[in-house]
Amino acid sequence: MHLMRIQLIYYFVQLLTEPCVKGFNIICPGQHQRIFRSKEFCKTIENPVYLCLYNTFSLQYSENCTKMEYASRKGRKIVLSPAINEIDCKDDRFQPIPFTTNSFTDCLFGKSKCNEEGQVLISDGSTIMDRTCRCDYRNGYAYVTQPKDKCFCVPSQEDCSCFSKHCKENEMFSADYRCVLMNSSRSNVCGEILDGPPTTETTNINNIFVDNKEYPRSFSPSALTGILILLFITIVLIMMFRYLLPKV
């Protein structure tokens, strides 16, 4: 009888504490750790493929095992919502290659900030392309190393560093990064830098569902909620011990 009471308390503790344990945010493993996590987490033959994706309902990452690997098109990533679905990368990231659940958790690259000395942002890029910037000729800045196209530079592909260049007293720095005579009528290949928000490249990709299976939504209590739950569990356990354990 005493053993049965102890077992009853044990199962009740598991029942109460399981939501709290699952409430912690998951950090997905890195590329090199995925193979080890996959062997440990996905042990069944039916669902041998490991994935760790962002869950749009719980607003945190979730680990799951599936029958197969999923892939999205360039500029997109796969999430749980709660079915497996593909969405555009966030504004500050881009994905120039297909996204695969076996390899990635988020879009592969973060966009360049174009905020180094002398740089100005020209284009905000897109879901498949990095931002572009150029040196601010208006303030006398030129490229340290001229990029493929002198009218703009892609920081993730080439050196976009700038340096301050000075012209003679009767000269000015042009949009083509040359010292020309004041009030010169010579046309420039590069356009002028205009004030205002940068342009944005658009990618017309329709949303598609690649799986209709619903995956569990992770419970994610706040810190205050977790403290209140643990306090409640403590009170319940004290009452149970007093009631269930034999009196001495």
Rosetta blueprint (number, residue, H / E / L):
1 M L
2 H H
3 L H
4 M H
5 R H
6 I H
7 Q H
8 L H
9 I H
10 Y H
11 Y H
12 F H
13 V H
14 Q H
15 L H
16 L H
17 T H
18 E H
19 P H
20 C H
21 V H
22 K H
23 G L
24 F L
25 N L
26 I L
27 I L
28 C L
29 P L
30 G L
31 Q L
32 H L
33 Q L
34 R H
35 I H
36 F H
37 R H
38 S H
39 K H
40 E H
41 F H
42 C L
43 K L
44 T L
45 I L
46 E L
47 N L
48 P L
49 V E
50 Y E
51 L E
52 C E
53 L E
54 Y E
55 N E
56 T L
57 F L
58 S L
59 L L
60 Q E
61 Y E
62 S E
63 E E
64 N E
65 C E
66 T E
67 K L
68 M L
69 E L
70 Y L
71 A E
72 S L
73 R L
74 K L
75 G L
76 R E
77 K E
78 I E
79 V E
80 L E
81 S L
82 P L
83 A E
84 I E
85 N E
86 E E
87 I E
88 D E
89 C L
90 K L
91 D L
92 D L
93 R E
94 F E
95 Q L
96 P L
97 I L
98 P L
99 F L
100 T E
101 T L
102 N L
103 S L
104 F L
105 T L
106 D L
107 C L
108 L L
109 F E
110 G E
111 K L
112 S L
113 K L
114 C L
115 N L
116 E L
117 E L
118 G L
119 Q E
120 V E
121 L E
122 I E
123 S E
124 D L
125 G L
126 S L
127 T L
128 I L
129 M L
130 D L
131 R L
132 T E
133 C E
134 R E
135 C E
136 D L
137 Y H
138 R H
139 N H
140 G L
141 Y E
142 A E
143 Y E
144 V L
145 T L
146 Q L
147 P L
148 K L
149 D L
150 K L
151 C L
152 F L
153 C E
154 V L
155 P L
156 S L
157 Q L
158 E L
159 D L
160 C L
161 S L
162 C E
163 F E
164 S E
165 K L
166 H L
167 C L
168 K L
169 E L
170 N L
171 E E
172 M E
173 F E
174 S L
175 A L
176 D L
177 Y L
178 R L
179 C E
180 V E
181 L E
182 M L
183 N L
184 S L
185 S L
186 R L
187 S L
188 N L
189 V L
190 C L
191 G L
192 E L
193 I L
194 L L
195 D L
196 G L
197 P L
198 P L
199 T E
200 T L
201 E L
202 T L
203 T L
204 N L
205 I L
206 N L
207 N L
208 I L
209 F E
210 V E
211 D E
212 N E
213 K E
214 E E
215 Y L
216 P L
217 R L
218 S L
219 F L
220 S L
221 P L
222 S L
223 A H
224 L H
225 T H
226 G H
227 I H
228 L H
229 I H
230 L H
231 L H
232 F H
233 I H
234 T H
235 I H
236 V H
237 L H
238 I H
239 M H
240 M H
241 F H
242 R H
243 Y H
244 L H
245 L L
246 P L
247 K L
248 V L
